[in-house]
Amino acid sequence: MANYTDFESEKLRREMERLRKENAELRRLLGFSVRESSRGYQETSDQTPLKIEPTSSLTANSPAVDKIALFRNLFRGREDVYAIFWTNERSGKKGYSPAVENPWNFGKEKPKKYLPVTDRVIHEHLIGEKIIGCYPLLKNDSCWFLACDFDKEGWVLDSLAFLDVCKRFGIPAYLERSRSGKGGHVWILLRADAGGLGQTARDANTQRNDERSWRNRSSQL
C-alpha cells in the first residue's frame, strides 16, 4: 500500500509541475508576468485567499454541519428556491428546473410551491444524492458570487486573461476546470452582497474581450 501511495504521489507531483510550466508558458505568450515558482507545495498563489470565519479551519474530518455552513457561506443565493438537475431517460434530455413540492402536478389550478434551500438539501448535494443549482441573483438585484464560464477552443487563454484583469481590479478570483475538461469556470466569491459589482464585472469582461480581439488580430499578422 505504501509503494502504491508513493507512486500516486509522484504522479500528482509530476502533473502539478507540468501544469505549472504550461501556465507559465501561456502567461508568457499573453505577455503577462511570469514568476518562478518554488518547488513543493508552499508556492505563493496569484489569487488572494478567501478568509471566512469561523469555519476557515475546516478539515476533511470536520463535522458535516460545519462543512455545510461553509458551503452555504461561499455559494449564497436565494434561500426560497433552488434548481434541481433532471434527466429524461427516454429522450436523453438534461437540464435544471426549480425544485417544487409536487413536480408531477401539471394542473394550472394550483400554483407551484417552490422548495427552499435547507441544510438537508445541501447535504444531499454534497454526498451525491442529488445535483442542485443556485439562483445567485437576489430579489434586490444583488449577488454574493459570480461564475464566469469559459469554453470552446480558446478557453484557457481567455480565462487566464480574465484572471489577470480581475487582479488589476483587485478582485479575488478562482479558476477551476469544468467537469467535461473542455472548459473552465472563474469564481468570484464576495464577503458582502454586491449590487454594483455587475458593472465592474462588465468592465472586466469588456477589457478581456478587447485583449482577446487584439490577440486574434496579432495572430493574423
Biotite code that builds the C-alpha atoms (Angstrom):
import biotite.structure as struc

atoms = struc.array([
    struc.Atom([0.000, 0.000, 0.000], chain_id="A", res_id=1, res_name="MET", atom_name="CA", element="C"),
    struc.Atom([2.851, 2.385, 0.853], chain_id="A", res_id=2, res_name="ALA", atom_name="CA", element="C"),
    struc.Atom([4.530, 1.844, -2.517], chain_id="A", res_id=3, res_name="ASN", atom_name="CA", element="C"),
    struc.Atom([1.227, 2.467, -4.329], chain_id="A", res_id=4, res_name="TYR", atom_name="CA", element="C"),
    struc.Atom([0.668, 5.660, -2.333], chain_id="A", res_id=5, res_name="THR", atom_name="CA", element="C"),
    struc.Atom([4.192, 6.862, -3.115], chain_id="A", res_id=6, res_name="ASP", atom_name="CA", element="C"),
    struc.Atom([3.625, 6.104, -6.800], chain_id="A", res_id=7, res_name="PHE", atom_name="CA", element="C"),
    struc.Atom([0.384, 8.091, -6.862], chain_id="A", res_id=8, res_name="GLU", atom_name="CA", element="C"),
    struc.Atom([2.036, 10.997, -5.012], chain_id="A", res_id=9, res_name="SER", atom_name="CA", element="C"),
    struc.Atom([4.832, 11.077, -7.554], chain_id="A", res_id=10, res_name="GLU", atom_name="CA", element="C"),
    struc.Atom([2.304, 11.089, -10.416], chain_id="A", res_id=11, res_name="LYS", atom_name="CA", element="C"),
    struc.Atom([0.469, 14.005, -8.827], chain_id="A", res_id=12, res_name="LEU", atom_name="CA", element="C"),
    struc.Atom([3.733, 15.892, -8.283], chain_id="A", res_id=13, res_name="ARG", atom_name="CA", element="C"),
    struc.Atom([4.743, 15.468, -11.933], chain_id="A", res_id=14, res_name="ARG", atom_name="CA", element="C"),
    struc.Atom([1.292, 16.530, -13.124], chain_id="A", res_id=15, res_name="GLU", atom_name="CA", element="C"),
    struc.Atom([1.386, 19.669, -10.952], chain_id="A", res_id=16, res_name="MET", atom_name="CA", element="C"),
    struc.Atom([4.839, 20.517, -12.302], chain_id="A", res_id=17, res_name="GLU", atom_name="CA", element="C"),
    struc.Atom([3.577, 20.070, -15.873], chain_id="A", res_id=18, res_name="ARG", atom_name="CA", element="C"),
    struc.Atom([0.600, 22.332, -15.222], chain_id="A", res_id=19, res_name="LEU", atom_name="CA", element="C"),
    struc.Atom([2.842, 24.996, -13.667], chain_id="A", res_id=20, res_name="ARG", atom_name="CA", element="C"),
    struc.Atom([5.043, 25.025, -16.756], chain_id="A", res_id=21, res_name="LYS", atom_name="CA", element="C"),
    struc.Atom([2.007, 25.127, -19.055], chain_id="A", res_id=22, res_name="GLU", atom_name="CA", element="C"),
    struc.Atom([0.536, 28.024, -17.079], chain_id="A", res_id=23, res_name="ASN", atom_name="CA", element="C"),
    struc.Atom([3.828, 29.921, -17.209], chain_id="A", res_id=24, res_name="ALA", atom_name="CA", element="C"),
    struc.Atom([4.110, 29.405, -20.975], chain_id="A", res_id=25, res_name="GLU", atom_name="CA", element="C"),
    struc.Atom([0.557, 30.627, -21.562], chain_id="A", res_id=26, res_name="LEU", atom_name="CA", element="C"),
    struc.Atom([1.201, 33.714, -19.483], chain_id="A", res_id=27, res_name="ARG", atom_name="CA", element="C"),
    struc.Atom([4.436, 34.365, -21.393], chain_id="A", res_id=28, res_name="ARG", atom_name="CA", element="C"),
    struc.Atom([2.567, 34.137, -24.710], chain_id="A", res_id=29, res_name="LEU", atom_name="CA", element="C"),
    struc.Atom([-0.030, 36.614, -23.434], chain_id="A", res_id=30, res_name="LEU", atom_name="CA", element="C"),
    struc.Atom([2.644, 38.999, -22.208], chain_id="A", res_id=31, res_name="GLY", atom_name="CA", element="C"),
    struc.Atom([1.775, 38.549, -18.533], chain_id="A", res_id=32, res_name="PHE", atom_name="CA", element="C"),
    struc.Atom([4.433, 38.490, -15.850], chain_id="A", res_id=33, res_name="SER", atom_name="CA", element="C"),
    struc.Atom([5.763, 35.017, -15.087], chain_id="A", res_id=34, res_name="VAL", atom_name="CA", element="C"),
    struc.Atom([7.150, 34.259, -11.660], chain_id="A", res_id=35, res_name="ARG", atom_name="CA", element="C"),
    struc.Atom([9.404, 31.320, -10.976], chain_id="A", res_id=36, res_name="GLU", atom_name="CA", element="C"),
    struc.Atom([7.544, 29.027, -8.617], chain_id="A", res_id=37, res_name="SER", atom_name="CA", element="C"),
    struc.Atom([9.344, 27.468, -5.705], chain_id="A", res_id=38, res_name="SER", atom_name="CA", element="C"),
    struc.Atom([9.360, 23.704, -5.607], chain_id="A", res_id=39, res_name="ARG", atom_name="CA", element="C"),
    struc.Atom([6.981, 21.950, -3.268], chain_id="A", res_id=40, res_name="GLY", atom_name="CA", element="C"),
    struc.Atom([3.524, 22.958, -2.147], chain_id="A", res_id=41, res_name="TYR", atom_name="CA", element="C"),
    struc.Atom([4.384, 26.293, -0.494], chain_id="A", res_id=42, res_name="GLN", atom_name="CA", element="C"),
    struc.Atom([4.025, 28.196, -3.778], chain_id="A", res_id=43, res_name="GLU", atom_name="CA", element="C"),
    struc.Atom([2.550, 31.677, -3.436], chain_id="A", res_id=44, res_name="THR", atom_name="CA", element="C"),
    struc.Atom([-0.655, 31.974, -5.405], chain_id="A", res_id=45, res_name="SER", atom_name="CA", element="C"),
    struc.Atom([-1.649, 34.917, -7.583], chain_id="A", res_id=46, res_name="ASP", atom_name="CA", element="C"),
    struc.Atom([-5.151, 34.548, -6.170], chain_id="A", res_id=47, res_name="GLN", atom_name="CA", element="C"),
    struc.Atom([-5.944, 36.287, -2.893], chain_id="A", res_id=48, res_name="THR", atom_name="CA", element="C"),
    struc.Atom([-7.071, 33.638, -0.386], chain_id="A", res_id=49, res_name="PRO", atom_name="CA", element="C"),
    struc.Atom([-10.630, 33.944, 0.804], chain_id="A", res_id=50, res_name="LEU", atom_name="CA", element="C"),
    struc.Atom([-10.788, 34.127, 4.582], chain_id="A", res_id=51, res_name="LYS", atom_name="CA", element="C"),
    struc.Atom([-14.045, 33.056, 6.166], chain_id="A", res_id=52, res_name="ILE", atom_name="CA", element="C"),
    struc.Atom([-14.609, 32.972, 9.883], chain_id="A", res_id=53, res_name="GLU", atom_name="CA", element="C"),
    struc.Atom([-15.259, 30.992, 11.970], chain_id="A", res_id=54, res_name="PRO", atom_name="CA", element="C"),
    struc.Atom([-15.213, 27.995, 9.602], chain_id="A", res_id=55, res_name="THR", atom_name="CA", element="C"),
    struc.Atom([-11.821, 28.705, 7.966], chain_id="A", res_id=56, res_name="SER", atom_name="CA", element="C"),
    struc.Atom([-10.117, 25.865, 9.874], chain_id="A", res_id=57, res_name="SER", atom_name="CA", element="C"),
    struc.Atom([-12.224, 23.094, 8.360], chain_id="A", res_id=58, res_name="LEU", atom_name="CA", element="C"),
    struc.Atom([-10.580, 19.757, 7.580], chain_id="A", res_id=59, res_name="THR", atom_name="CA", element="C"),
    struc.Atom([-11.755, 16.520, 5.984], chain_id="A", res_id=60, res_name="ALA", atom_name="CA", element="C"),
    struc.Atom([-12.601, 15.301, 9.491], chain_id="A", res_id=61, res_name="ASN", atom_name="CA", element="C"),
    struc.Atom([-14.701, 18.322, 10.439], chain_id="A", res_id=62, res_name="SER", atom_name="CA", element="C"),
    struc.Atom([-18.393, 17.722, 11.258], chain_id="A", res_id=63, res_name="PRO", atom_name="CA", element="C"),
    struc.Atom([-20.797, 17.726, 8.334], chain_id="A", res_id=64, res_name="ALA", atom_name="CA", element="C"),
    struc.Atom([-22.712, 20.654, 9.823], chain_id="A", res_id=65, res_name="VAL", atom_name="CA", element="C"),
    struc.Atom([-19.566, 22.845, 9.632], chain_id="A", res_id=66, res_name="ASP", atom_name="CA", element="C"),
    struc.Atom([-18.886, 21.816, 6.025], chain_id="A", res_id=67, res_name="LYS", atom_name="CA", element="C"),
    struc.Atom([-22.460, 22.626, 5.068], chain_id="A", res_id=68, res_name="ILE", atom_name="CA", element="C"),
    struc.Atom([-22.197, 26.020, 6.788], chain_id="A", res_id=69, res_name="ALA", atom_name="CA", element="C"),
    struc.Atom([-19.012, 26.820, 4.829], chain_id="A", res_id=70, res_name="LEU", atom_name="CA", element="C"),
    struc.Atom([-20.602, 25.741, 1.545], chain_id="A", res_id=71, res_name="PHE", atom_name="CA", element="C"),
    struc.Atom([-23.665, 27.888, 2.142], chain_id="A", res_id=72, res_name="ARG", atom_name="CA", element="C"),
    struc.Atom([-21.451, 30.815, 3.141], chain_id="A", res_id=73, res_name="ASN", atom_name="CA", element="C"),
    struc.Atom([-19.430, 30.622, -0.086], chain_id="A", res_id=74, res_name="LEU", atom_name="CA", element="C"),
    struc.Atom([-22.231, 29.886, -2.544], chain_id="A", res_id=75, res_name="PHE", atom_name="CA", element="C"),
    struc.Atom([-25.017, 32.073, -1.256], chain_id="A", res_id=76, res_name="ARG", atom_name="CA", element="C"),
    struc.Atom([-28.052, 32.772, -3.365], chain_id="A", res_id=77, res_name="GLY", atom_name="CA", element="C"),
    struc.Atom([-31.804, 32.841, -2.979], chain_id="A", res_id=78, res_name="ARG", atom_name="CA", element="C"),
    struc.Atom([-32.891, 30.821, 0.027], chain_id="A", res_id=79, res_name="GLU", atom_name="CA", element="C"),
    struc.Atom([-36.521, 30.460, -1.015], chain_id="A", res_id=80, res_name="ASP", atom_name="CA", element="C"),
    struc.Atom([-35.862, 28.375, -4.138], chain_id="A", res_id=81, res_name="VAL", atom_name="CA", element="C"),
    struc.Atom([-33.188, 26.216, -5.762], chain_id="A", res_id=82, res_name="TYR", atom_name="CA", element="C"),
    struc.Atom([-32.814, 24.314, -9.021], chain_id="A", res_id=83, res_name="ALA", atom_name="CA", element="C"),
    struc.Atom([-32.755, 20.532, -9.384], chain_id="A", res_id=84, res_name="ILE", atom_name="CA", element="C"),
    struc.Atom([-30.930, 18.650, -12.144], chain_id="A", res_id=85, res_name="PHE", atom_name="CA", element="C"),
    struc.Atom([-33.068, 16.209, -14.144], chain_id="A", res_id=86, res_name="TRP", atom_name="CA", element="C"),
    struc.Atom([-32.549, 13.692, -16.930], chain_id="A", res_id=87, res_name="THR", atom_name="CA", element="C"),
    struc.Atom([-35.167, 12.300, -19.320], chain_id="A", res_id=88, res_name="ASN", atom_name="CA", element="C"),
    struc.Atom([-34.074, 8.719, -19.901], chain_id="A", res_id=89, res_name="GLU", atom_name="CA", element="C"),
    struc.Atom([-36.291, 8.314, -22.964], chain_id="A", res_id=90, res_name="ARG", atom_name="CA", element="C"),
    struc.Atom([-35.201, 11.402, -24.866], chain_id="A", res_id=91, res_name="SER", atom_name="CA", element="C"),
    struc.Atom([-31.774, 11.848, -23.274], chain_id="A", res_id=92, res_name="GLY", atom_name="CA", element="C"),
    struc.Atom([-32.502, 15.482, -22.492], chain_id="A", res_id=93, res_name="LYS", atom_name="CA", element="C"),
    struc.Atom([-30.959, 17.025, -19.392], chain_id="A", res_id=94, res_name="LYS", atom_name="CA", element="C"),
    struc.Atom([-31.456, 20.294, -17.599], chain_id="A", res_id=95, res_name="GLY", atom_name="CA", element="C"),
    struc.Atom([-32.283, 22.211, -14.436], chain_id="A", res_id=96, res_name="TYR", atom_name="CA", element="C"),
    struc.Atom([-35.711, 23.255, -13.187], chain_id="A", res_id=97, res_name="SER", atom_name="CA", element="C"),
    struc.Atom([-36.929, 24.924, -9.983], chain_id="A", res_id=98, res_name="PRO", atom_name="CA", element="C"),
    struc.Atom([-37.494, 22.365, -7.239], chain_id="A", res_id=99, res_name="ALA", atom_name="CA", element="C"),
    struc.Atom([-41.199, 22.221, -6.384], chain_id="A", res_id=100, res_name="VAL", atom_name="CA", element="C"),
    struc.Atom([-43.237, 20.321, -3.828], chain_id="A", res_id=101, res_name="GLU", atom_name="CA", element="C"),
    struc.Atom([-45.095, 18.213, -6.393], chain_id="A", res_id=102, res_name="ASN", atom_name="CA", element="C"),
    struc.Atom([-43.168, 18.175, -9.696], chain_id="A", res_id=103, res_name="PRO", atom_name="CA", element="C"),
    struc.Atom([-45.733, 15.898, -11.391], chain_id="A", res_id=104, res_name="TRP", atom_name="CA", element="C"),
    struc.Atom([-48.665, 18.202, -10.810], chain_id="A", res_id=105, res_name="ASN", atom_name="CA", element="C"),
    struc.Atom([-49.084, 19.881, -14.176], chain_id="A", res_id=106, res_name="PHE", atom_name="CA", element="C"),
    struc.Atom([-52.504, 21.327, -13.439], chain_id="A", res_id=107, res_name="GLY", atom_name="CA", element="C"),
    struc.Atom([-52.956, 25.064, -13.703], chain_id="A", res_id=108, res_name="LYS", atom_name="CA", element="C"),
    struc.Atom([-55.475, 25.263, -10.911], chain_id="A", res_id=109, res_name="GLU", atom_name="CA", element="C"),
    struc.Atom([-52.831, 25.094, -8.179], chain_id="A", res_id=110, res_name="LYS", atom_name="CA", element="C"),
    struc.Atom([-49.818, 27.434, -8.018], chain_id="A", res_id=111, res_name="PRO", atom_name="CA", element="C"),
    struc.Atom([-46.418, 25.787, -7.725], chain_id="A", res_id=112, res_name="LYS", atom_name="CA", element="C"),
    struc.Atom([-44.882, 25.684, -4.279], chain_id="A", res_id=113, res_name="LYS", atom_name="CA", element="C"),
    struc.Atom([-41.133, 26.128, -4.579], chain_id="A", res_id=114, res_name="TYR", atom_name="CA", element="C"),
    struc.Atom([-38.897, 24.296, -2.116], chain_id="A", res_id=115, res_name="LEU", atom_name="CA", element="C"),
    struc.Atom([-36.438, 26.350, -0.022], chain_id="A", res_id=116, res_name="PRO", atom_name="CA", element="C"),
    struc.Atom([-32.740, 25.672, 0.441], chain_id="A", res_id=117, res_name="VAL", atom_name="CA", element="C"),
    struc.Atom([-32.079, 23.727, 3.642], chain_id="A", res_id=118, res_name="THR", atom_name="CA", element="C"),
    struc.Atom([-29.067, 22.058, 5.249], chain_id="A", res_id=119, res_name="ASP", atom_name="CA", element="C"),
    struc.Atom([-30.530, 18.693, 4.259], chain_id="A", res_id=120, res_name="ARG", atom_name="CA", element="C"),
    struc.Atom([-30.710, 19.742, 0.599], chain_id="A", res_id=121, res_name="VAL", atom_name="CA", element="C"),
    struc.Atom([-27.069, 20.893, 0.698], chain_id="A", res_id=122, res_name="ILE", atom_name="CA", element="C"),
    struc.Atom([-26.036, 17.656, 2.431], chain_id="A", res_id=123, res_name="HIS", atom_name="CA", element="C"),
    struc.Atom([-27.734, 15.535, -0.247], chain_id="A", res_id=124, res_name="GLU", atom_name="CA", element="C"),
    struc.Atom([-25.975, 17.591, -2.922], chain_id="A", res_id=125, res_name="HIS", atom_name="CA", element="C"),
    struc.Atom([-22.544, 17.203, -1.313], chain_id="A", res_id=126, res_name="LEU", atom_name="CA", element="C"),
    struc.Atom([-22.828, 13.428, -0.907], chain_id="A", res_id=127, res_name="ILE", atom_name="CA", element="C"),
    struc.Atom([-24.075, 12.994, -4.477], chain_id="A", res_id=128, res_name="GLY", atom_name="CA", element="C"),
    struc.Atom([-27.688, 12.002, -3.843], chain_id="A", res_id=129, res_name="GLU", atom_name="CA", element="C"),
    struc.Atom([-28.922, 14.902, -5.977], chain_id="A", res_id=130, res_name="LYS", atom_name="CA", element="C"),
    struc.Atom([-27.458, 17.709, -8.064], chain_id="A", res_id=131, res_name="ILE", atom_name="CA", element="C"),
    struc.Atom([-28.805, 21.150, -7.302], chain_id="A", res_id=132, res_name="ILE", atom_name="CA", element="C"),
    struc.Atom([-28.261, 24.613, -8.693], chain_id="A", res_id=133, res_name="GLY", atom_name="CA", element="C"),
    struc.Atom([-28.259, 28.015, -7.060], chain_id="A", res_id=134, res_name="CYS", atom_name="CA", element="C"),
    struc.Atom([-30.128, 31.134, -8.125], chain_id="A", res_id=135, res_name="TYR", atom_name="CA", element="C"),
    struc.Atom([-27.420, 33.723, -7.337], chain_id="A", res_id=136, res_name="PRO", atom_name="CA", element="C"),
    struc.Atom([-29.356, 36.867, -8.292], chain_id="A", res_id=137, res_name="LEU", atom_name="CA", element="C"),
    struc.Atom([-31.281, 38.039, -5.229], chain_id="A", res_id=138, res_name="LEU", atom_name="CA", element="C"),
    struc.Atom([-34.614, 39.846, -5.326], chain_id="A", res_id=139, res_name="LYS", atom_name="CA", element="C"),
    struc.Atom([-32.892, 43.193, -4.841], chain_id="A", res_id=140, res_name="ASN", atom_name="CA", element="C"),
    struc.Atom([-30.698, 42.546, -7.931], chain_id="A", res_id=141, res_name="ASP", atom_name="CA", element="C"),
    struc.Atom([-27.558, 41.926, -5.859], chain_id="A", res_id=142, res_name="SER", atom_name="CA", element="C"),
    struc.Atom([-25.496, 38.755, -5.531], chain_id="A", res_id=143, res_name="CYS", atom_name="CA", element="C"),
    struc.Atom([-22.908, 37.047, -3.338], chain_id="A", res_id=144, res_name="TRP", atom_name="CA", element="C"),
    struc.Atom([-20.799, 35.447, -6.069], chain_id="A", res_id=145, res_name="PHE", atom_name="CA", element="C"),
    struc.Atom([-20.176, 35.442, -9.812], chain_id="A", res_id=146, res_name="LEU", atom_name="CA", element="C"),
    struc.Atom([-19.429, 32.411, -12.000], chain_id="A", res_id=147, res_name="ALA", atom_name="CA", element="C"),
    struc.Atom([-17.875, 33.121, -15.405], chain_id="A", res_id=148, res_name="CYS", atom_name="CA", element="C"),
    struc.Atom([-17.972, 30.260, -17.919], chain_id="A", res_id=149, res_name="ASP", atom_name="CA", element="C"),
    struc.Atom([-15.210, 29.776, -20.500], chain_id="A", res_id=150, res_name="PHE", atom_name="CA", element="C"),
    struc.Atom([-15.348, 27.102, -23.168], chain_id="A", res_id=151, res_name="ASP", atom_name="CA", element="C"),
    struc.Atom([-14.522, 26.348, -26.807], chain_id="A", res_id=152, res_name="LYS", atom_name="CA", element="C"),
    struc.Atom([-11.023, 26.368, -28.254], chain_id="A", res_id=153, res_name="GLU", atom_name="CA", element="C"),
    struc.Atom([-9.603, 29.444, -26.556], chain_id="A", res_id=154, res_name="GLY", atom_name="CA", element="C"),
    struc.Atom([-10.948, 28.893, -23.051], chain_id="A", res_id=155, res_name="TRP", atom_name="CA", element="C"),
    struc.Atom([-7.527, 28.564, -21.382], chain_id="A", res_id=156, res_name="VAL", atom_name="CA", element="C"),
    struc.Atom([-6.164, 31.845, -22.701], chain_id="A", res_id=157, res_name="LEU", atom_name="CA", element="C"),
    struc.Atom([-9.478, 33.641, -22.190], chain_id="A", res_id=158, res_name="ASP", atom_name="CA", element="C"),
    struc.Atom([-9.797, 32.522, -18.569], chain_id="A", res_id=159, res_name="SER", atom_name="CA", element="C"),
    struc.Atom([-6.191, 33.491, -17.800], chain_id="A", res_id=160, res_name="LEU", atom_name="CA", element="C"),
    struc.Atom([-6.777, 36.898, -19.380], chain_id="A", res_id=161, res_name="ALA", atom_name="CA", element="C"),
    struc.Atom([-9.915, 37.335, -17.275], chain_id="A", res_id=162, res_name="PHE", atom_name="CA", element="C"),
    struc.Atom([-7.991, 36.381, -14.121], chain_id="A", res_id=163, res_name="LEU", atom_name="CA", element="C"),
    struc.Atom([-5.336, 38.956, -14.941], chain_id="A", res_id=164, res_name="ASP", atom_name="CA", element="C"),
    struc.Atom([-7.962, 41.686, -15.418], chain_id="A", res_id=165, res_name="VAL", atom_name="CA", element="C"),
    struc.Atom([-9.594, 40.715, -12.103], chain_id="A", res_id=166, res_name="CYS", atom_name="CA", element="C"),
    struc.Atom([-6.209, 41.054, -10.438], chain_id="A", res_id=167, res_name="LYS", atom_name="CA", element="C"),
    struc.Atom([-5.833, 44.568, -11.880], chain_id="A", res_id=168, res_name="ARG", atom_name="CA", element="C"),
    struc.Atom([-9.243, 45.491, -10.451], chain_id="A", res_id=169, res_name="PHE", atom_name="CA", element="C"),
    struc.Atom([-8.307, 43.990, -7.081], chain_id="A", res_id=170, res_name="GLY", atom_name="CA", element="C"),
    struc.Atom([-10.969, 41.272, -7.340], chain_id="A", res_id=171, res_name="ILE", atom_name="CA", element="C"),
    struc.Atom([-10.036, 37.836, -5.899], chain_id="A", res_id=172, res_name="PRO", atom_name="CA", element="C"),
    struc.Atom([-10.931, 35.185, -8.496], chain_id="A", res_id=173, res_name="ALA", atom_name="CA", element="C"),
    struc.Atom([-10.543, 31.398, -8.634], chain_id="A", res_id=174, res_name="TYR", atom_name="CA", element="C"),
    struc.Atom([-10.277, 29.196, -11.715], chain_id="A", res_id=175, res_name="LEU", atom_name="CA", element="C"),
    struc.Atom([-11.497, 25.598, -11.875], chain_id="A", res_id=176, res_name="GLU", atom_name="CA", element="C"),
    struc.Atom([-11.708, 23.186, -14.778], chain_id="A", res_id=177, res_name="ARG", atom_name="CA", element="C"),
    struc.Atom([-15.203, 22.157, -15.842], chain_id="A", res_id=178, res_name="SER", atom_name="CA", element="C"),
    struc.Atom([-16.443, 18.597, -15.421], chain_id="A", res_id=179, res_name="ARG", atom_name="CA", element="C"),
    struc.Atom([-16.085, 17.897, -19.148], chain_id="A", res_id=180, res_name="SER", atom_name="CA", element="C"),
    struc.Atom([-12.464, 19.028, -19.124], chain_id="A", res_id=181, res_name="GLY", atom_name="CA", element="C"),
    struc.Atom([-13.142, 21.222, -22.158], chain_id="A", res_id=182, res_name="LYS", atom_name="CA", element="C"),
    struc.Atom([-13.676, 24.498, -20.366], chain_id="A", res_id=183, res_name="GLY", atom_name="CA", element="C"),
    struc.Atom([-13.309, 26.347, -17.110], chain_id="A", res_id=184, res_name="GLY", atom_name="CA", element="C"),
    struc.Atom([-15.148, 28.458, -14.570], chain_id="A", res_id=185, res_name="HIS", atom_name="CA", element="C"),
    struc.Atom([-13.830, 31.552, -12.825], chain_id="A", res_id=186, res_name="VAL", atom_name="CA", element="C"),
    struc.Atom([-15.450, 32.114, -9.434], chain_id="A", res_id=187, res_name="TRP", atom_name="CA", element="C"),
    struc.Atom([-15.615, 35.460, -7.670], chain_id="A", res_id=188, res_name="ILE", atom_name="CA", element="C"),
    struc.Atom([-16.735, 34.957, -4.058], chain_id="A", res_id=189, res_name="LEU", atom_name="CA", element="C"),
    struc.Atom([-17.841, 38.003, -2.089], chain_id="A", res_id=190, res_name="LEU", atom_name="CA", element="C"),
    struc.Atom([-17.843, 38.937, 1.588], chain_id="A", res_id=191, res_name="ARG", atom_name="CA", element="C"),
    struc.Atom([-20.944, 41.115, 1.143], chain_id="A", res_id=192, res_name="ALA", atom_name="CA", element="C"),
    struc.Atom([-23.771, 41.192, -1.365], chain_id="A", res_id=193, res_name="ASP", atom_name="CA", element="C"),
    struc.Atom([-22.711, 43.331, -4.299], chain_id="A", res_id=194, res_name="ALA", atom_name="CA", element="C"),
    struc.Atom([-25.209, 45.302, -6.254], chain_id="A", res_id=195, res_name="GLY", atom_name="CA", element="C"),
    struc.Atom([-22.552, 47.395, -8.025], chain_id="A", res_id=196, res_name="GLY", atom_name="CA", element="C"),
    struc.Atom([-20.156, 44.596, -8.880], chain_id="A", res_id=197, res_name="LEU", atom_name="CA", element="C"),
    struc.Atom([-22.085, 43.826, -12.038], chain_id="A", res_id=198, res_name="GLY", atom_name="CA", element="C"),
    struc.Atom([-20.749, 46.964, -13.719], chain_id="A", res_id=199, res_name="GLN", atom_name="CA", element="C"),
    struc.Atom([-17.211, 46.157, -12.559], chain_id="A", res_id=200, res_name="THR", atom_name="CA", element="C"),
    struc.Atom([-17.562, 42.643, -13.952], chain_id="A", res_id=201, res_name="ALA", atom_name="CA", element="C"),
    struc.Atom([-18.846, 44.020, -17.237], chain_id="A", res_id=202, res_name="ARG", atom_name="CA", element="C"),
    struc.Atom([-15.866, 46.400, -17.343], chain_id="A", res_id=203, res_name="ASP", atom_name="CA", element="C"),
    struc.Atom([-13.515, 43.489, -16.702], chain_id="A", res_id=204, res_name="ALA", atom_name="CA", element="C"),
    struc.Atom([-15.211, 41.406, -19.375], chain_id="A", res_id=205, res_name="ASN", atom_name="CA", element="C"),
    struc.Atom([-15.016, 44.294, -21.856], chain_id="A", res_id=206, res_name="THR", atom_name="CA", element="C"),
    struc.Atom([-11.305, 44.670, -21.213], chain_id="A", res_id=207, res_name="GLN", atom_name="CA", element="C"),
    struc.Atom([-10.855, 40.898, -21.549], chain_id="A", res_id=208, res_name="ARG", atom_name="CA", element="C"),
    struc.Atom([-12.683, 40.977, -24.892], chain_id="A", res_id=209, res_name="ASN", atom_name="CA", element="C"),
    struc.Atom([-10.523, 43.886, -26.057], chain_id="A", res_id=210, res_name="ASP", atom_name="CA", element="C"),
    struc.Atom([-7.398, 41.913, -25.196], chain_id="A", res_id=211, res_name="GLU", atom_name="CA", element="C"),
    struc.Atom([-8.755, 38.813, -26.927], chain_id="A", res_id=212, res_name="ARG", atom_name="CA", element="C"),
    struc.Atom([-9.529, 40.845, -30.066], chain_id="A", res_id=213, res_name="SER", atom_name="CA", element="C"),
    struc.Atom([-6.023, 42.271, -30.014], chain_id="A", res_id=214, res_name="TRP", atom_name="CA", element="C"),
    struc.Atom([-4.600, 38.760, -29.628], chain_id="A", res_id=215, res_name="ARG", atom_name="CA", element="C"),
    struc.Atom([-6.655, 37.471, -32.543], chain_id="A", res_id=216, res_name="ASN", atom_name="CA", element="C"),
    struc.Atom([-5.519, 40.345, -34.760], chain_id="A", res_id=217, res_name="ARG", atom_name="CA", element="C"),
    struc.Atom([-1.909, 39.773, -33.767], chain_id="A", res_id=218, res_name="SER", atom_name="CA", element="C"),
    struc.Atom([-2.115, 36.081, -34.666], chain_id="A", res_id=219, res_name="SER", atom_name="CA", element="C"),
    struc.Atom([-3.268, 37.023, -38.173], chain_id="A", res_id=220, res_name="GLN", atom_name="CA", element="C"),
    struc.Atom([-0.303, 39.308, -38.860], chain_id="A", res_id=221, res_name="LEU", atom_name="CA", element="C"),
])
